[in-house]
Amino acid sequence: MPDQRRAAFFDVDGTLIFTKSLVSFVQFLQQQQIAEIHPPKLALFIQHIRTQLLANAPRDNLNREYFSIYKGLPVSLIEELAQRWFYSMEAEGKFYIVDTITHLRELKTQGYRIVLVTGSFHPLLKGLRETFGVDDLLCTLPETVQGVYTGELIGNPCIGEQKRKAVIQYALTHQLDLAACYAFGDDITDNYMLDIVGHGIWVDAAA
C-alpha cells in the first residue's frame, strides 16, 4: 500500500511522454473514418492552436478552448478512440521519457503515491494509469451531460496556478507531508507545483 504521507506528482506532456497529448489525439482523430468526426474542422483547429501557442497566448485559455471541439460527442466514443490512440503511440516508439518513467517506478516501489497532474483529461490518461499503476489523476475535467461532452469545463483547466491548488488540496485530503513529496515538470508553468514540495525536479527531455 502507498505511504499515506508521501506522494510523487508528475506532469505528463514533456515530462512522462514526449508528445503533447491533446494535440496528438486531435491529429489521430483526423485519421479516423468516423461520422461524428470532421477532419477539415480539426485541421483548422490545430493550426489555430499552434498559432496561439507561437503568440504566447495564455495556456489556460487555450486549454479551455481546446475542449470545445468535443461538444456533442459521446464520452464512450472518445474513450474508445483514446485507447486506440494510446496503443498506437506506444507502438510507434519514443513515446515515453525513460528517465522520468524510471523515477516513477522507483518512487512507487518505495511506497510513494503516484499522482498525475496535467491539463490533459481522463481518456488520454487511462493507458498511463493502467500501465504504471498510477494512484490518482488531477486533470482538466470536461463537462458531460447524459454521456455527451458539452464543450465546457468543470472548474478551471489543470494548468499553472491550478496545479498548485490541486496539489495542495490533494495533500490536505490525503494528509500528505508536502516536504516529503516529489514533483516533476518540464514547463515554467509547472513551477507552481514544483515549488511547494520538498523535492521539485525539473525535466529536460531534450537533454
PALUM-348409 format. One record per atom (N, C-alpha, C): atom name; x, y, z; residue number from 1; chain. Coordinates in steps of 0.2 Angstrom, whole numbers, plus 2048, in hexadecimal, padded with zeros to 3 digits. Layout:
N
CA_X_Y_Z_NUM_A
...
REM end
This chain:
207
N_804_7FA_800_1_A
CA_800_800_800_1_A
C_804_806_800_1_A
N_802_80C_7FC_2_A
CA_806_812_7FC_2_A
C_807_815_803_2_A
N_80C_818_805_3_A
CA_80D_81C_80B_3_A
C_808_822_80B_3_A
N_804_822_810_4_A
CA_7FF_828_80F_4_A
C_802_82F_810_4_A
N_808_82F_812_5_A
CA_80B_836_813_5_A
C_80F_838_80E_5_A
N_810_834_809_6_A
CA_815_836_803_6_A
C_812_834_7FD_6_A
N_813_839_7F8_7_A
CA_811_838_7F1_7_A
C_816_83B_7EC_7_A
N_816_839_7E6_8_A
CA_81A_83B_7E1_8_A
C_815_83E_7DB_8_A
N_815_844_7DA_9_A
CA_811_847_7D5_9_A
C_814_848_7CF_9_A
N_811_846_7C9_10_A
CA_814_846_7C3_10_A
C_810_84A_7BE_10_A
N_813_84F_7BB_11_A
CA_810_852_7B4_11_A
C_810_84D_7AF_11_A
N_80D_84D_7AA_12_A
CA_80D_848_7A5_12_A
C_810_84A_79E_12_A
N_80E_84F_79B_13_A
CA_811_850_794_13_A
C_817_854_795_13_A
N_81D_851_792_14_A
CA_823_853_793_14_A
C_827_851_799_14_A
N_823_84D_79D_15_A
CA_826_84B_7A3_15_A
C_826_843_7A4_15_A
N_820_840_7A2_16_A
CA_820_839_7A2_16_A
C_820_837_79B_16_A
N_81D_83B_796_17_A
CA_81D_839_78F_17_A
C_81F_83F_78B_17_A
N_822_83D_785_18_A
CA_825_842_781_18_A
C_820_847_77E_18_A
N_81A_844_77C_19_A
CA_815_847_778_19_A
C_810_84C_77C_19_A
N_80D_850_779_20_A
CA_808_854_77C_20_A
C_802_851_77B_20_A
N_7FF_84D_780_21_A
CA_7FA_849_77F_21_A
C_7F3_84B_77C_21_A
N_7F1_851_77E_22_A
CA_7EB_854_77B_22_A
C_7EC_855_774_22_A
N_7F1_858_772_23_A
CA_7F2_85A_76A_23_A
C_7F3_853_767_23_A
N_7F7_84F_769_24_A
CA_7F8_848_766_24_A
C_7F2_844_765_24_A
N_7ED_845_76A_25_A
CA_7E7_841_76A_25_A
C_7E3_844_764_25_A
N_7E2_84A_763_26_A
CA_7DE_84E_75E_26_A
C_7E1_84C_757_26_A
N_7E8_84B_757_27_A
CA_7EB_849_750_27_A
C_7E9_842_74F_27_A
N_7E9_83E_754_28_A
CA_7E6_837_753_28_A
C_7DF_837_751_28_A
N_7DB_83B_754_29_A
CA_7D4_83B_752_29_A
C_7D3_83D_74B_29_A
N_7D7_841_748_30_A
CA_7D7_843_741_30_A
C_7D8_83D_73C_30_A
N_7DB_838_73F_31_A
CA_7DC_832_73B_31_A
C_7D7_82D_73B_31_A
N_7D2_82E_740_32_A
CA_7CD_829_741_32_A
C_7C7_82A_73C_32_A
N_7C4_825_739_33_A
CA_7BE_825_735_33_A
C_7B8_824_739_33_A
N_7B6_829_73D_34_A
CA_7B0_829_742_34_A
C_7AC_82F_740_34_A
N_7A5_82D_740_35_A
CA_7A0_832_73D_35_A
C_7A0_838_742_35_A
N_7A1_838_748_36_A
CA_7A1_83D_74D_36_A
C_7A7_842_74C_36_A
N_7AC_840_749_37_A
CA_7B2_843_749_37_A
C_7B3_847_742_37_A
N_7B5_84D_742_38_A
CA_7B6_851_73C_38_A
C_7BD_853_73B_38_A
N_7C1_84F_738_39_A
CA_7C8_851_737_39_A
C_7CA_858_735_39_A
N_7C6_85B_730_40_A
CA_7C8_862_72E_40_A
C_7C8_867_734_40_A
N_7C2_866_737_41_A
CA_7C1_86A_73D_41_A
C_7C7_869_742_41_A
N_7C9_863_743_42_A
CA_7CE_862_748_42_A
C_7D5_865_746_42_A
N_7D6_864_73F_43_A
CA_7DD_867_73C_43_A
C_7DD_86F_73E_43_A
N_7D7_872_73C_44_A
CA_7D7_879_73E_44_A
C_7D8_87B_745_44_A
N_7D6_877_749_45_A
CA_7D6_878_750_45_A
C_7DD_877_753_45_A
N_7E1_872_750_46_A
CA_7E8_871_752_46_A
C_7EC_876_750_46_A
N_7EB_879_74A_47_A
CA_7EF_87F_748_47_A
C_7ED_885_74C_47_A
N_7E7_886_74E_48_A
CA_7E6_88B_752_48_A
C_7E9_88B_759_48_A
N_7E9_885_75C_49_A
CA_7ED_884_762_49_A
C_7F4_885_762_49_A
N_7F7_883_75C_50_A
CA_7FE_884_75B_50_A
C_800_88B_75B_50_A
N_7FC_88F_757_51_A
CA_7FD_896_756_51_A
C_7FC_899_75D_51_A
N_7F7_897_761_52_A
CA_7F7_89A_768_52_A
C_7FD_899_76C_52_A
N_7FF_893_76C_53_A
CA_805_891_770_53_A
C_80B_895_76E_53_A
N_80C_896_767_54_A
CA_812_89A_765_54_A
C_811_8A1_767_54_A
N_80B_8A4_768_55_A
CA_809_8AA_76B_55_A
C_809_8AB_772_55_A
N_80B_8A5_775_56_A
CA_80C_8A5_77D_56_A
C_805_8A7_780_56_A
N_800_8A4_77D_57_A
CA_7F9_8A5_780_57_A
C_7F9_8A1_787_57_A
N_7F5_8A4_78B_58_A
CA_7F4_8A0_792_58_A
C_7F2_899_791_58_A
N_7F6_894_794_59_A
CA_7F5_88D_793_59_A
C_7EE_88B_796_59_A
N_7EC_88E_79B_60_A
CA_7E5_88C_79E_60_A
C_7E0_88E_79A_60_A
N_7E0_894_796_61_A
CA_7DB_896_791_61_A
C_7DB_891_78B_61_A
N_7E1_88F_789_62_A
CA_7E1_88A_783_62_A
C_7DF_883_785_62_A
N_7E0_881_78C_63_A
CA_7DE_87B_78E_63_A
C_7D6_87B_78E_63_A
N_7D3_880_791_64_A
CA_7CC_881_791_64_A
C_7C9_881_78A_64_A
N_7CC_884_785_65_A
CA_7CA_884_77E_65_A
C_7CA_87E_77B_65_A
N_7CF_87A_77D_66_A
CA_7D1_873_77A_66_A
C_7CB_86F_77B_66_A
N_7C8_86F_781_67_A
CA_7C3_86A_782_67_A
C_7BC_86B_77F_67_A
N_7BC_871_77C_68_A
CA_7B6_873_778_68_A
C_7B5_86F_772_68_A
N_7BA_86C_770_69_A
CA_7B9_868_76A_69_A
C_7B6_861_76B_69_A
N_7B5_85F_771_70_A
CA_7B2_859_773_70_A
C_7AA_85A_774_70_A
N_7A8_860_773_71_A
CA_7A1_861_774_71_A
C_79C_85C_770_71_A
N_798_859_773_72_A
CA_793_855_770_72_A
C_795_84E_76F_72_A
N_79C_84C_770_73_A
CA_79E_845_76F_73_A
C_79D_841_775_73_A
N_79C_83B_774_74_A
CA_79A_836_77A_74_A
C_7A1_835_77D_74_A
N_7A1_834_784_75_A
CA_7A7_833_788_75_A
C_7A9_82C_786_75_A
N_7A5_827_785_76_A
CA_7A7_820_784_76_A
C_7AB_820_77D_76_A
N_7A9_824_778_77_A
CA_7AD_824_772_77_A
C_7B4_827_773_77_A
N_7B4_82C_777_78_A
CA_7BB_82F_778_78_A
C_7BF_82A_77C_78_A
N_7BC_827_781_79_A
CA_7C0_822_785_79_A
C_7C3_81D_781_79_A
N_7BF_81A_77C_80_A
CA_7C1_815_778_80_A
C_7C6_817_773_80_A
N_7C6_81D_770_81_A
CA_7CB_820_76C_81_A
C_7D1_821_770_81_A
N_7D1_824_776_82_A
CA_7D6_825_77A_82_A
C_7DA_81F_77B_82_A
N_7D7_819_77C_83_A
CA_7DB_813_77D_83_A
C_7DE_811_777_83_A
N_7DB_812_771_84_A
CA_7DF_810_76B_84_A
C_7E5_815_76A_84_A
N_7E4_81B_76C_85_A
CA_7E9_820_76B_85_A
C_7EF_81E_770_85_A
N_7EE_81C_776_86_A
CA_7F3_81A_77B_86_A
C_7F7_814_778_86_A
N_7F4_80F_776_87_A
CA_7F7_809_773_87_A
C_7FB_80B_76D_87_A
N_7F9_80F_769_88_A
CA_7FC_811_763_88_A
C_803_815_764_88_A
N_802_81A_769_89_A
CA_808_81D_76B_89_A
C_80D_819_76E_89_A
N_80B_814_773_90_A
CA_810_80F_775_90_A
C_814_80C_770_90_A
N_810_809_76B_91_A
CA_812_805_766_91_A
C_817_809_761_91_A
N_816_810_761_92_A
CA_81B_814_75C_92_A
C_822_814_760_92_A
N_822_814_766_93_A
CA_829_814_76A_93_A
C_82A_81C_76B_93_A
N_82F_81D_76F_94_A
CA_831_823_772_94_A
C_82B_827_774_94_A
N_827_824_778_95_A
CA_821_827_77B_95_A
C_823_829_782_95_A
N_826_825_786_96_A
CA_828_826_78D_96_A
C_82F_829_78E_96_A
N_82F_82E_793_97_A
CA_835_831_795_97_A
C_838_82C_79A_97_A
N_83D_828_798_98_A
CA_83F_823_79C_98_A
C_842_825_7A3_98_A
N_845_82A_7A4_99_A
CA_848_82C_7AA_99_A
C_843_82D_7AF_99_A
N_83D_831_7AD_100_A
CA_838_833_7B2_100_A
C_834_82C_7B3_100_A
N_833_828_7AE_101_A
CA_82F_822_7B0_101_A
C_833_81E_7B5_101_A
N_83A_81E_7B5_102_A
CA_83E_81A_7B9_102_A
C_83D_81D_7C0_102_A
N_83D_824_7C1_103_A
CA_83C_827_7C7_103_A
C_835_825_7CA_103_A
N_830_825_7C6_104_A
CA_829_823_7C8_104_A
C_829_81C_7CB_104_A
N_82C_817_7C7_105_A
CA_82C_810_7C9_105_A
C_830_810_7D0_105_A
N_835_813_7D1_106_A
CA_839_813_7D7_106_A
C_835_815_7DD_106_A
N_832_81B_7DC_107_A
CA_82E_81E_7E1_107_A
C_828_81A_7E3_107_A
N_825_817_7DE_108_A
CA_81F_812_7E0_108_A
C_822_80C_7E4_108_A
N_828_80A_7E2_109_A
CA_82A_804_7E6_109_A
C_82C_806_7ED_109_A
N_82E_80C_7EE_110_A
CA_82F_80F_7F5_110_A
C_829_811_7F9_110_A
N_823_810_7F6_111_A
CA_81D_811_7F9_111_A
C_81A_818_7F8_111_A
N_81C_81C_7F4_112_A
CA_819_822_7F2_112_A
C_813_821_7EE_112_A
N_80E_825_7F0_113_A
CA_808_826_7EC_113_A
C_80A_829_7E5_113_A
N_807_826_7DF_114_A
CA_809_829_7D9_114_A
C_803_82D_7D6_114_A
N_804_834_7D5_115_A
CA_7FE_838_7D3_115_A
C_800_83C_7CD_115_A
N_7FC_83B_7C8_116_A
CA_7FD_83F_7C2_116_A
C_7FA_846_7C2_116_A
N_7FD_84B_7C1_117_A
CA_7FA_852_7C1_117_A
C_7FB_856_7BA_117_A
N_7F6_856_7B7_118_A
CA_7F6_858_7B0_118_A
C_7F0_85C_7AD_118_A
N_7F1_860_7A8_119_A
CA_7EC_863_7A4_119_A
C_7E8_85E_7A0_119_A
N_7EB_858_79F_120_A
CA_7E7_853_79B_120_A
C_7E1_851_79E_120_A
N_7DE_84B_79B_121_A
CA_7D8_849_79F_121_A
C_7D7_841_79F_121_A
N_7D3_83F_7A3_122_A
CA_7D3_838_7A5_122_A
C_7D4_833_79F_122_A
N_7D0_833_799_123_A
CA_7D1_82E_794_123_A
C_7D8_82D_792_123_A
N_7DC_833_791_124_A
CA_7E3_833_78F_124_A
C_7E7_830_794_124_A
N_7E5_830_79A_125_A
CA_7E9_82E_7A0_125_A
C_7E8_827_7A3_125_A
N_7E3_824_7A0_126_A
CA_7E1_81D_7A3_126_A
C_7E7_818_7A1_126_A
N_7EA_819_79B_127_A
CA_7EF_814_799_127_A
C_7F5_814_79E_127_A
N_7F7_81B_7A0_128_A
CA_7FC_81C_7A4_128_A
C_7FB_819_7AB_128_A
N_7F5_81B_7AD_129_A
CA_7F3_818_7B4_129_A
C_7F3_811_7B5_129_A
N_7F1_80D_7B0_130_A
CA_7F1_806_7B0_130_A
C_7F8_803_7AF_130_A
N_7FC_806_7AB_131_A
CA_802_804_7A9_131_A
C_807_804_7AF_131_A
N_807_80A_7B3_132_A
CA_80C_80C_7B8_132_A
C_809_80B_7BF_132_A
N_802_809_7C0_133_A
CA_7FF_809_7C6_133_A
C_7FF_80F_7CA_133_A
N_7FD_814_7C6_134_A
CA_7FB_81B_7C9_134_A
C_7F6_81B_7CE_134_A
N_7F7_81E_7D3_135_A
CA_7F1_81E_7D8_135_A
C_7EC_823_7D7_135_A
N_7ED_829_7D5_136_A
CA_7E8_82E_7D4_136_A
C_7EA_833_7CE_136_A
N_7E5_836_7CC_137_A
CA_7E5_83B_7C6_137_A
C_7E3_842_7C9_137_A
N_7E7_847_7C8_138_A
CA_7E4_84E_7C9_138_A
C_7E5_851_7C2_138_A
N_7DF_852_7BE_139_A
CA_7DF_854_7B7_139_A
C_7D9_859_7B6_139_A
N_7D9_85B_7B0_140_A
CA_7D4_85F_7AD_140_A
C_7CE_85B_7AD_140_A
N_7C8_85D_7AF_141_A
CA_7C2_859_7AF_141_A
C_7BD_85D_7AA_141_A
N_7BC_85A_7A4_142_A
CA_7B7_85C_79F_142_A
C_7B0_85A_7A2_142_A
N_7AB_85F_7A1_143_A
CA_7A4_85E_7A3_143_A
C_7A1_859_79F_143_A
N_79D_854_7A2_144_A
CA_799_850_79E_144_A
C_791_850_7A0_144_A
N_78D_84F_79C_145_A
CA_786_84E_79D_145_A
C_783_848_79A_145_A
N_780_844_79E_146_A
CA_77E_83D_79B_146_A
C_782_83A_796_146_A
N_789_83A_798_147_A
CA_78E_836_794_147_A
C_790_83A_78E_147_A
N_78F_840_78E_148_A
CA_791_844_788_148_A
C_795_84A_78A_148_A
N_79B_84C_787_149_A
CA_79F_852_789_149_A
C_79B_858_787_149_A
N_79B_85D_78B_150_A
CA_797_863_78A_150_A
C_79C_868_787_150_A
N_7A2_867_787_151_A
CA_7A7_86C_784_151_A
C_7AA_871_78A_151_A
N_7A7_870_790_152_A
CA_7A9_875_795_152_A
C_7AD_871_79A_152_A
N_7B0_874_79F_153_A
CA_7B4_871_7A4_153_A
C_7B0_871_7AB_153_A
N_7B2_86C_7AF_154_A
CA_7B0_86D_7B6_154_A
C_7B6_870_7BA_154_A
N_7B5_876_7BC_155_A
CA_7BB_879_7C0_155_A
C_7C0_87C_7BA_155_A
N_7C6_87D_7BD_156_A
CA_7CB_880_7B8_156_A
C_7D0_87A_7B6_156_A
N_7D3_87C_7B0_157_A
CA_7D8_877_7AD_157_A
C_7DE_876_7B2_157_A
N_7E0_870_7B2_158_A
CA_7E5_86E_7B7_158_A
C_7EC_870_7B5_158_A
N_7ED_876_7B5_159_A
CA_7F3_879_7B2_159_A
C_7F6_87F_7B7_159_A
N_7FC_880_7B7_160_A
CA_7FF_885_7BB_160_A
C_7FD_885_7C2_160_A
N_7FA_88B_7C4_161_A
CA_7F8_88C_7CB_161_A
C_7F3_887_7CD_161_A
N_7EF_884_7C9_162_A
CA_7EA_87F_7CA_162_A
C_7ED_879_7CC_162_A
N_7F3_877_7CA_163_A
CA_7F7_871_7CC_163_A
C_7F9_872_7D3_163_A
N_7FB_878_7D5_164_A
CA_7FD_879_7DC_164_A
C_7F7_878_7E1_164_A
N_7F1_87B_7DF_165_A
CA_7EB_87A_7E3_165_A
C_7E9_873_7E3_165_A
N_7EA_86F_7DE_166_A
CA_7E7_868_7DE_166_A
C_7EC_864_7E2_166_A
N_7F2_865_7E2_167_A
CA_7F7_862_7E6_167_A
C_7F6_863_7ED_167_A
N_7F5_869_7EF_168_A
CA_7F4_86B_7F6_168_A
C_7EE_868_7F9_168_A
N_7E8_868_7F5_169_A
CA_7E2_865_7F7_169_A
C_7E3_85E_7F7_169_A
N_7E6_85B_7F3_170_A
CA_7E8_853_7F3_170_A
C_7EB_852_7F9_170_A
N_7F1_856_7FB_171_A
CA_7F5_855_801_171_A
C_7F0_855_807_171_A
N_7EC_85A_807_172_A
CA_7E8_85B_80D_172_A
C_7E3_855_80E_172_A
N_7E0_853_808_173_A
CA_7DB_84D_809_173_A
C_7DF_847_80B_173_A
N_7E5_846_809_174_A
CA_7E8_83F_80A_174_A
C_7ED_840_810_174_A
N_7ED_846_813_175_A
CA_7F2_847_819_175_A
C_7F9_846_817_175_A
N_7FB_848_811_176_A
CA_802_848_80F_176_A
C_807_84D_812_176_A
N_80D_84B_813_177_A
CA_812_84F_815_177_A
C_816_852_80E_177_A
N_814_858_80C_178_A
CA_816_85A_806_178_A
C_81E_85B_806_178_A
N_821_85C_80C_179_A
CA_828_85C_80C_179_A
C_82C_856_80A_179_A
N_828_850_80B_180_A
CA_82A_849_809_180_A
C_828_847_802_180_A
N_825_84B_7FF_181_A
CA_822_84A_7F8_181_A
C_827_84C_7F2_181_A
N_826_849_7ED_182_A
CA_829_84A_7E6_182_A
C_824_84D_7E1_182_A
N_827_851_7DD_183_A
CA_823_854_7D7_183_A
C_828_854_7D1_183_A
N_825_852_7CB_184_A
CA_829_853_7C5_184_A
C_826_857_7C0_184_A
N_829_85B_7BD_185_A
CA_826_85F_7B7_185_A
C_82B_862_7B2_185_A
N_829_864_7AD_186_A
CA_82D_866_7A7_186_A
C_82C_86D_7A5_186_A
N_827_870_7A7_187_A
CA_825_877_7A5_187_A
C_825_87C_7AA_187_A
N_826_882_7A9_188_A
CA_827_887_7AE_188_A
C_820_888_7B2_188_A
N_81B_886_7AF_189_A
CA_814_886_7B2_189_A
C_814_881_7B8_189_A
N_818_87C_7B7_190_A
CA_818_876_7BC_190_A
C_81C_878_7C3_190_A
N_81F_87E_7C2_191_A
CA_823_881_7C8_191_A
C_81E_882_7CE_191_A
N_817_883_7CC_192_A
CA_812_884_7D2_192_A
C_812_87E_7D6_192_A
N_813_878_7D3_193_A
CA_812_872_7D6_193_A
C_819_870_7D9_193_A
N_81E_871_7D5_194_A
CA_825_86F_7D8_194_A
C_827_872_7DE_194_A
N_825_879_7DF_195_A
CA_827_87D_7E4_195_A
C_824_87B_7EB_195_A
N_81F_877_7EB_196_A
CA_81C_876_7F1_196_A
C_81D_86F_7F4_196_A
N_821_86B_7F1_197_A
CA_823_865_7F4_197_A
C_82B_865_7F6_197_A
N_82D_860_7FA_198_A
CA_834_860_7FC_198_A
C_839_85E_7F7_198_A
N_836_85B_7F1_199_A
CA_83B_859_7EC_199_A
C_837_85A_7E5_199_A
N_839_860_7E3_200_A
CA_836_862_7DC_200_A
C_83B_861_7D7_200_A
N_83A_85C_7D2_201_A
CA_83F_85A_7CD_201_A
C_83D_85D_7C6_201_A
N_841_860_7C3_202_A
CA_840_863_7BD_202_A
C_842_85E_7B7_202_A
N_83E_85D_7B3_203_A
CA_83F_858_7AD_203_A
C_841_85B_7A7_203_A
N_847_859_7A4_204_A
CA_849_85C_79D_204_A
C_849_856_799_204_A
N_844_855_795_205_A
CA_844_84F_791_205_A
C_849_84F_78B_205_A
N_84B_855_789_206_A
CA_84F_857_784_206_A
C_856_856_786_206_A
N_858_855_78C_207_A
CA_85F_855_78E_207_A
C_862_84E_78D_207_A
REM end
